[in-house]
Amino acid sequence: MIGVVAGLFDAGLDVTDADLIVGTSAGSTAAAQITSATTMELLSGILTAAPQQRTGPVRSHAGPFPGSVVNHVERTGAIIAAAEDAVDMRRRMGAAALELDAASDGSMSERWRDTVAARLPSQHWPERTVLITAVDARTGEPVAFDRHSGVDLADAIAASCASGSPHAIGGNLYIDGGYRRNENADLAAGHARVLVLSPFAGRTRHPREWGTHLAAQVDELLARGSRVETIFPDSDSEHMFGANAMDPSLRPPAARAGYDQGRALAGQLTEFWR
């Protein structure tokens, strides 16, 4: 996502001036980054960072996946398969996260918050409107944090990225905002133009009849009068996502691929955005 936005910018199209930026899960980190540092600085930081290799258990956002990424996908897949609808699924995901939390020593949220905070150019909410999505682990209700929510930016992002154990904010516990919808693009309803960056190319693990998939969100936006454009990884970079998405060694090539794609798309998106 950083690469795409940087590529657009370098080709003359600055989409970081949007009236509203919605960030979900890993996208919440990107949303905070592009509103507090220049895209070219962010891209340079990715490309010049020391190479990272995946070692030991992969840490899923607010803590390690139970066993492995594969086990986590299987566990959550079973929850999705057993759920009656999206509301029931979020409640079940929350209950499963609470079980993980009960089995922990209680320090995971603090450690995860420190990890998230280290990725942010600024610890302060930007003055512009940024929504960071999450789900209340106890009720299954979606929430959208902003600078008026009384929640620190690092905590909001830690909550939005908590697809394993829940993240604690005060007396509340939250899980990944992607359990509402992967992109949550529908939160931009009422805006004239909506640009959606979807690393998973609009795919969802939820049954289509639940209406959580990106195509349904786009239909909702169009029905409200918005113009919508979507950006998906191109065929040369799709292999970096899915099960490989947690591999830190893929971060630089993913950013380069995004940058090239952003530059290539800038011309056709300029009229749409302006």
C-alpha positions as CSV (number, residue, x, y, z in Angstrom):
1,M,0.0,0.0,0.0
2,I,2.8,2.4,0.8
3,G,4.5,1.6,-2.5
4,V,1.3,2.3,-4.5
5,V,0.7,5.6,-2.8
6,A,4.3,6.6,-3.3
7,G,4.2,5.6,-6.9
8,L,1.1,7.7,-7.5
9,F,2.7,10.6,-5.8
10,D,6.0,10.4,-7.7
11,A,3.9,10.4,-10.9
12,G,2.1,13.6,-9.9
13,L,-1.0,12.3,-8.0
14,D,-1.1,12.9,-4.3
15,V,-4.0,10.8,-2.8
16,T,-2.9,11.5,0.8
17,D,-4.9,14.8,0.6
18,A,-8.2,12.8,0.8
19,D,-10.9,14.3,3.0
20,L,-11.2,10.9,4.7
21,I,-8.8,8.0,5.1
22,V,-10.1,4.6,6.4
23,G,-7.6,2.1,7.8
24,T,-8.2,-1.5,8.6
25,S,-5.8,-4.0,10.1
26,A,-2.4,-3.6,8.4
27,G,-4.1,-0.7,6.4
28,S,-4.5,1.2,9.7
29,T,-0.7,1.3,10.1
30,A,-0.4,2.6,6.5
31,A,-3.2,5.2,7.1
32,A,-1.3,6.6,10.1
33,Q,2.0,6.5,8.3
34,I,0.9,8.4,5.2
35,T,-0.7,11.1,7.3
36,S,2.4,11.8,9.3
37,A,5.3,11.3,6.9
38,T,5.9,11.8,3.2
39,T,5.2,8.7,1.1
40,M,8.7,8.9,-0.4
41,E,10.3,8.9,3.1
42,L,8.2,5.9,4.0
43,L,9.1,4.0,0.8
44,S,12.8,4.8,1.3
45,G,12.6,3.5,4.9
46,I,11.1,0.2,3.6
47,L,13.7,-0.3,0.8
48,T,16.7,0.6,2.9
49,A,15.8,-1.3,6.1
50,A,18.0,-4.2,7.0
51,P,16.8,-7.5,5.5
52,Q,14.4,-9.4,7.7
53,Q,13.8,-13.1,7.7
54,R,10.9,-14.9,9.4
55,T,12.2,-16.8,12.4
56,G,10.2,-18.7,15.0
57,P,6.5,-18.4,15.4
58,V,4.9,-15.7,13.3
59,R,3.5,-13.0,15.5
60,S,-0.1,-12.1,14.6
61,H,-0.6,-8.6,15.4
62,A,-1.5,-8.7,19.1
63,G,0.4,-11.9,19.7
64,P,1.6,-15.1,18.1
65,F,-0.7,-17.1,16.0
66,P,-1.8,-20.3,17.9
67,G,0.8,-22.7,16.5
68,S,1.3,-21.2,13.1
69,V,-0.2,-19.0,10.4
70,V,-1.8,-22.2,8.9
71,N,-3.3,-23.2,12.2
72,H,-4.7,-19.7,12.7
73,V,-6.3,-19.7,9.2
74,E,-7.8,-23.1,9.9
75,R,-9.1,-22.0,13.3
76,T,-10.7,-18.9,12.0
77,G,-12.0,-20.7,9.0
78,A,-13.8,-23.1,11.2
79,I,-15.4,-20.2,13.1
80,I,-16.5,-18.6,9.8
81,A,-18.0,-22.0,8.6
82,A,-20.0,-22.4,11.8
83,A,-21.4,-18.9,11.9
84,E,-24.9,-18.1,10.7
85,D,-24.0,-14.6,9.4
86,A,-21.5,-11.8,9.8
87,V,-22.8,-10.7,13.2
88,D,-22.6,-14.2,14.6
89,M,-19.1,-14.6,13.1
90,R,-17.9,-11.5,14.8
91,R,-19.2,-12.7,18.2
92,R,-17.6,-16.0,17.7
93,M,-14.3,-14.5,16.7
94,G,-14.5,-12.3,19.8
95,A,-15.2,-15.2,22.0
96,A,-12.2,-17.2,20.6
97,A,-10.0,-14.2,21.1
98,L,-11.1,-13.9,24.7
99,E,-10.2,-17.5,25.3
100,L,-6.7,-16.7,24.1
101,D,-6.5,-13.7,26.3
102,A,-7.6,-15.7,29.3
103,A,-4.8,-18.2,28.7
104,S,-2.2,-15.4,28.5
105,D,-0.3,-13.6,31.3
106,G,-1.9,-10.3,30.5
107,S,1.2,-8.6,29.1
108,M,0.6,-9.2,25.4
109,S,-1.4,-6.0,24.8
110,E,1.4,-3.9,26.2
111,R,4.1,-5.6,24.2
112,W,2.0,-5.4,21.0
113,R,1.3,-1.7,21.6
114,D,5.0,-1.1,21.8
115,T,5.6,-2.9,18.5
116,V,2.9,-0.8,16.8
117,A,4.1,2.4,18.2
118,A,7.6,1.8,16.9
119,R,6.2,1.7,13.4
120,L,4.5,5.1,13.5
121,P,6.3,8.4,12.5
122,S,4.1,10.2,15.0
123,Q,2.2,9.1,18.1
124,H,-0.4,11.8,17.6
125,W,-3.6,11.6,15.6
126,P,-3.5,13.6,12.4
127,E,-5.7,16.7,12.2
128,R,-7.5,15.3,9.2
129,T,-10.2,12.7,9.4
130,V,-8.8,9.2,9.8
131,L,-11.0,6.3,10.8
132,I,-9.3,3.2,12.3
133,T,-11.7,0.2,12.4
134,A,-11.9,-2.6,15.1
135,V,-14.4,-4.9,16.6
136,D,-15.4,-5.1,20.3
137,A,-14.3,-8.6,21.3
138,R,-17.0,-8.9,24.0
139,T,-20.0,-7.8,21.9
140,G,-18.9,-8.3,18.3
141,E,-19.9,-4.8,17.5
142,P,-17.8,-2.9,15.0
143,V,-16.2,0.4,16.1
144,A,-14.3,3.1,14.2
145,F,-11.8,5.1,16.2
146,D,-10.8,8.7,15.3
147,R,-9.0,11.6,17.0
148,H,-12.1,12.4,19.0
149,S,-12.5,8.9,20.5
150,G,-10.2,9.4,23.5
151,V,-8.0,6.5,22.4
152,D,-4.3,6.8,21.6
153,L,-3.4,6.3,18.0
154,A,-1.1,3.4,18.8
155,D,-3.9,1.7,20.7
156,A,-6.4,2.2,17.9
157,I,-4.0,0.6,15.4
158,A,-3.1,-2.2,17.8
159,A,-6.8,-3.0,18.1
160,S,-7.4,-2.9,14.4
161,C,-4.6,-5.3,13.8
162,A,-5.5,-7.8,16.6
163,S,-6.5,-10.9,14.6
164,G,-5.0,-13.2,17.3
165,S,-5.4,-12.2,20.9
166,P,-7.5,-9.1,21.6
167,H,-5.9,-5.8,22.4
168,A,-6.9,-4.1,25.6
169,I,-7.8,-0.4,25.8
170,G,-8.8,0.6,29.2
171,G,-11.3,-2.0,30.3
172,N,-12.3,-3.0,26.8
173,L,-10.9,-5.6,24.4
174,Y,-10.8,-5.4,20.7
175,I,-10.1,-7.5,17.7
176,D,-9.2,-6.9,14.0
177,G,-11.3,-4.4,12.1
178,G,-11.2,-6.8,9.1
179,Y,-13.7,-9.0,10.9
180,R,-16.2,-6.3,10.0
181,R,-15.2,-6.1,6.3
182,N,-11.7,-6.5,4.8
183,E,-11.7,-3.0,3.3
184,N,-14.5,-1.2,5.2
185,A,-14.7,1.1,2.1
186,D,-18.4,1.6,2.8
187,L,-17.5,3.9,5.6
188,A,-16.7,6.5,2.9
189,A,-20.3,6.6,1.9
190,G,-21.3,10.2,0.9
191,H,-17.9,11.1,-0.4
192,A,-17.8,12.0,-4.1
193,R,-14.7,9.9,-5.0
194,V,-13.5,6.8,-3.2
195,L,-10.2,5.1,-4.0
196,V,-9.9,1.6,-2.5
197,L,-6.5,-0.1,-2.0
198,S,-7.2,-3.8,-1.5
199,P,-4.0,-6.0,-1.1
200,F,-6.2,-9.1,-1.2
201,A,-7.8,-8.0,-4.5
202,G,-11.3,-7.8,-3.0
203,R,-11.3,-11.5,-2.0
204,T,-12.9,-12.5,1.2
205,R,-13.2,-15.7,3.3
206,H,-16.8,-14.9,4.1
207,P,-19.8,-16.3,2.2
208,R,-20.8,-13.9,-0.4
209,E,-24.4,-13.9,0.8
210,W,-23.2,-12.1,3.9
211,G,-22.5,-9.0,1.8
212,T,-19.2,-8.2,3.4
213,H,-17.1,-8.6,0.1
214,L,-15.7,-5.6,-1.6
215,A,-18.1,-5.8,-4.6
216,A,-21.0,-5.3,-2.2
217,Q,-19.3,-2.3,-0.6
218,V,-18.7,-0.8,-4.0
219,D,-22.3,-1.3,-4.9
220,E,-23.4,0.5,-1.7
221,L,-21.1,3.4,-2.5
222,L,-22.3,3.7,-6.1
223,A,-25.9,3.6,-4.9
224,R,-25.1,6.6,-2.6
225,G,-23.7,8.6,-5.6
226,S,-19.9,8.0,-5.1
227,R,-17.5,7.3,-7.9
228,V,-15.3,4.4,-7.0
229,E,-11.9,3.1,-8.2
230,T,-10.1,0.1,-6.8
231,I,-6.4,-0.9,-6.9
232,F,-5.5,-4.6,-6.6
233,P,-2.0,-6.1,-6.7
234,D,-1.1,-6.9,-10.3
235,S,-0.4,-10.5,-11.5
236,D,3.4,-10.1,-10.9
237,S,2.9,-9.4,-7.2
238,E,-0.1,-11.4,-6.1
239,H,2.2,-14.2,-4.7
240,M,3.4,-11.8,-1.9
241,F,0.0,-11.9,-0.3
242,G,-2.3,-14.7,1.1
243,A,-0.3,-17.1,3.3
244,N,3.0,-15.2,2.4
245,A,1.7,-11.8,3.7
246,M,3.3,-12.2,7.1
247,D,6.8,-12.9,5.7
248,P,8.8,-9.7,6.5
249,S,11.4,-10.5,3.8
250,L,8.7,-9.8,1.2
251,R,8.1,-6.2,2.4
252,P,10.7,-4.5,0.1
253,P,9.7,-6.4,-3.1
254,A,6.0,-5.7,-2.3
255,A,6.8,-2.0,-1.9
256,R,8.7,-1.9,-5.2
257,A,5.9,-3.7,-7.0
258,G,3.4,-1.3,-5.5
259,Y,5.5,1.7,-6.5
260,D,5.7,0.5,-10.1
261,Q,2.0,-0.1,-10.2
262,G,1.2,3.3,-8.7
263,R,3.3,5.1,-11.3
264,A,1.6,3.1,-14.1
265,L,-1.9,3.9,-12.8
266,A,-1.4,7.6,-12.0
267,G,-2.4,8.8,-15.5
268,Q,-5.7,7.0,-15.6
269,L,-6.5,7.9,-12.0
270,T,-5.7,11.6,-12.2
271,E,-8.9,12.7,-13.9
272,F,-10.9,10.6,-11.4
273,W,-9.2,12.0,-8.3
274,R,-9.2,15.7,-9.4
